[in-house]
């Protein structure tokens, strides 16, 4: 496993344990710093879940773990 893969896996696990408001606040800043996209807090958790779903779909199709 590459170091970046481990980082994102840790991020995914950590976010699962956060309260919804804290998760939304973190994800809003995360997406802003990563992609320069300002997603409203009331939508950012849905976007994150879509990212994780797409990652799982791509991993399934390629038969290997797809990183971010």
C-alpha positions as CSV (number, residue, x, y, z in Angstrom):
1,X,0.0,0.0,0.0
2,X,1.3,3.4,-0.9
3,X,1.7,6.1,1.7
4,X,-1.1,8.3,0.2
5,X,-3.5,5.3,0.2
6,X,-2.8,4.7,3.9
7,X,-3.4,8.4,4.6
8,X,-6.8,8.4,2.9
9,X,-7.8,5.2,4.5
10,X,-7.0,6.7,7.9
11,X,-9.0,9.8,6.9
12,X,-12.0,7.7,5.9
13,X,-11.9,5.8,9.2
14,X,-11.5,9.0,11.3
15,X,-14.3,10.8,9.6
16,X,-16.7,7.9,10.2
17,X,-16.2,8.5,14.0
18,X,-16.9,12.2,14.0
19,X,-20.1,13.9,14.8
20,X,-22.0,15.0,11.6
21,X,-21.4,18.7,12.1
22,X,-17.7,18.2,12.7
23,X,-17.4,15.9,9.7
24,X,-19.1,18.5,7.5
25,X,-16.9,21.3,8.7
26,X,-13.8,19.3,8.1
27,X,-14.8,18.1,4.7
28,X,-15.8,21.6,3.6
29,X,-12.2,22.8,4.3
30,X,-10.7,19.6,2.9
31,X,-12.4,20.0,-0.5
32,X,-11.6,23.7,-0.5
33,X,-7.9,23.0,0.1
34,X,-7.7,20.0,-2.2
35,X,-9.7,21.1,-5.2
36,X,-10.4,24.8,-4.5
37,X,-14.2,24.0,-4.6
38,X,-16.3,25.6,-1.9
39,X,-19.1,23.2,-1.1
40,X,-21.7,24.3,1.4
41,X,-21.7,22.4,4.7
42,X,-25.2,21.1,4.1
43,X,-24.0,19.4,0.9
44,X,-20.5,18.3,1.6
45,X,-21.2,15.0,3.4
46,X,-23.3,13.9,0.4
47,X,-20.5,14.8,-1.9
48,X,-18.1,12.8,0.2
49,X,-20.3,9.8,0.2
50,X,-20.5,10.0,-3.6
51,X,-16.7,10.1,-3.8
52,X,-16.5,7.0,-1.6
53,X,-19.2,5.2,-3.7
54,X,-17.4,6.1,-6.9
55,X,-14.1,4.9,-5.4
56,X,-15.7,1.5,-4.5
57,X,-17.2,1.2,-8.0
58,X,-13.9,1.9,-9.7
59,X,-12.1,-0.5,-7.4
60,X,-14.6,-3.2,-8.2
61,X,-14.2,-2.7,-11.9
62,X,-10.4,-2.7,-11.9
63,X,-10.2,-5.5,-9.3
64,X,-7.8,-3.5,-7.2
65,X,-8.1,-0.6,-4.8
66,X,-8.4,2.7,-6.4
67,X,-6.9,5.6,-4.5
68,X,-8.1,9.2,-4.6
